[in-house]
Amino acid sequence: MKQDGRHRDEWKLTPDIKTGFTVPENYFRDIESNVIMRLKEDKLPKNHGFITPKKYFEKLDNHIIEKTKTKKGKLMTLNRTKIKFISVAASIAFLLFFGSNFISNTNKELTSEEIISWLDTNINSIPNDELAFALTELNTNDINPYLVIKNDDIVESLLNSNDMDFLIEDINTK
Amino acid sequence: MIDETTLVRELQNIQTKEKAFRVLIKEYKERLYWHIRKIVISHDDTDDVLQNTFIKIFRGIDHFKHDSKLYSWMYRIATNESITFINKRARERNIDISEIKQELVSNLQSDTWFTGNDIQRILHEAVSKLPKKQQLVFNMKYFDHLKYQEISDILNTSVGALKASYFQAVKKIENYIRKNQN
């Protein structure tokens, strides 16, 4: 038969004349390592051994839906303050630089609602250039020791860079 | 099988968003859960990361532009959230990421939500010692049975590089188990 006389490489480059089948590029080059890999895989445990609490997945949906409503509420509150600058750091800088009286006059832990309320009242009263200066001077080591947030998830949310991207986008789109 | 285009359209419509989101959670929660679990190991931590992942999906779906499959996009968010979690835990404890990963795995011995045997525990030890990308590729290919092209869409890495990563990962894991099982 003509095929038996052909050079080995031709098998890779040309389709089989009788059947018309072709193979993916480099198939025969890679097959050895693929088979070896399969042999090694066969020696590994098939199951990871993790389990979940009973009915975990059944209860999960409602927990998540509830959380979307809770988190959305907080961000809607921030948007209603009409924060001029899209950077969340501006809010923190503003509070730290201009809110020292507010912070030091309280001898209790501040809640996120109290901080938002204060920002809402005062943020429009400071010129943009002063606020920009505050941003450049902000040093996280200077955070007022009296600034203790009782419910710290809003600060965590503000400072977390992943959340910040969505927060900035959320503010921009409102 | 849910029609992805329709689902995304409903997710991006304020009238139908919550209903569509429930469909999305129901469809993908287990796949995302197990993906995250293999990275962060503990059930409680996985629960936190999974819920954060879905929150991010909920908030970001309006910006989803169909430049990848919906599942790839969600998987990517889950992966990033898991890595962020590990990094954050390491920062809080002021230790290396490799140390925190070893710590998470060593806790398996007393973990209520792990019923694996010694070999399975050693497997997780071996996986935790891999470089981050090899670890992700191994988990997605070996446990989640994703195709290389799907992994490529999620990790934004070529199929060729993924195959090489996977081969290296399997080799290292097999060697580690062989050395440590007795």
Interface residues (C-beta under 8 A of the other chain):
Chain A: D30 S33 M37 K40 E41 K43 L44 P45 N47 H48 G49 F50 I51 T52 P53 Y56 F57 L60 D61 H63 I64 I65 K67 T68 K71 K72 N162 F166 E169 D170 T173
Chain B: E18 F21 R22 I25 K26 K29 E30 Y33 W34 R37 K38 H43 D47 L50 Q51 F54 I55 K56 F58 R59 G60 D62 H63 N80 E81 T84 W113 F114 T115 G116 N117 I119 Q120 R121 L123 H124 Y142 F143 K163 Y166 F167 V170 K171 I173 E174 I177
